[in-house]
Amino acid sequence: PLLAPHEKEREGYVPNVVYSCGALIHNNDLVIPYAMSDINSGIAVVEVRELIDCMRAVA
């Protein structure tokens, strides 16, 4: 999975859930705003080339 909850993000109104409402590419980074357990939010960032390389490695 691209996003998974850390232990401290598994508690809350909706436990053990991480969800995103979209993503965007800025420069060469994929930026993913996300929320977890219906109480917190965060932003994940990964370099697009690194993500594609990882996906090819498991294909």
C-alpha positions in Angstrom: 0.0 0.0 0.0 1.1 3.6 -0.6 -0.3 4.7 2.7 -0.8 2.7 5.9 -1.6 3.9 9.5 1.2 4.0 12.0 0.3 2.6 15.5 -0.6 6.0 16.9 -2.9 6.6 13.9 -4.9 3.5 14.5 -7.1 4.8 17.3 -10.0 7.2 16.9 -13.5 7.6 15.7 -12.8 5.4 12.6 -9.9 3.2 13.8 -7.2 1.7 11.6 -8.1 3.8 8.5 -6.0 6.1 6.3 -7.7 7.8 3.4 -6.8 10.4 0.8 -9.0 12.8 -1.2 -6.6 13.2 -4.0 -3.0 14.0 -4.9 -1.0 16.4 -7.0 2.5 16.5 -8.6 4.6 19.4 -7.6 8.0 19.6 -9.3 9.0 15.9 -9.3 7.1 15.0 -6.1 3.8 13.3 -5.6 2.0 15.1 -2.8 -0.8 13.2 -1.0 -3.0 14.9 1.6 -4.6 12.3 3.8 -6.5 11.8 7.0 -6.4 9.0 9.6 -9.0 7.7 12.1 -11.3 10.6 11.2 -9.4 12.9 13.7 -6.0 13.8 12.2 -4.6 14.8 8.9 -1.2 14.7 7.2 0.7 15.1 4.0 2.8 12.4 2.4 5.4 13.2 -0.2 7.3 10.8 -2.5 9.5 11.5 -5.5 7.7 10.3 -8.6 10.7 8.5 -10.1 11.3 6.6 -6.8 7.7 5.5 -6.7 7.7 4.3 -10.3 11.0 2.4 -9.7 9.4 0.7 -6.6 6.3 -0.2 -8.6 8.4 -1.7 -11.4 10.5 -3.8 -8.9 7.4 -5.7 -7.7 5.6 -6.0 -11.1 
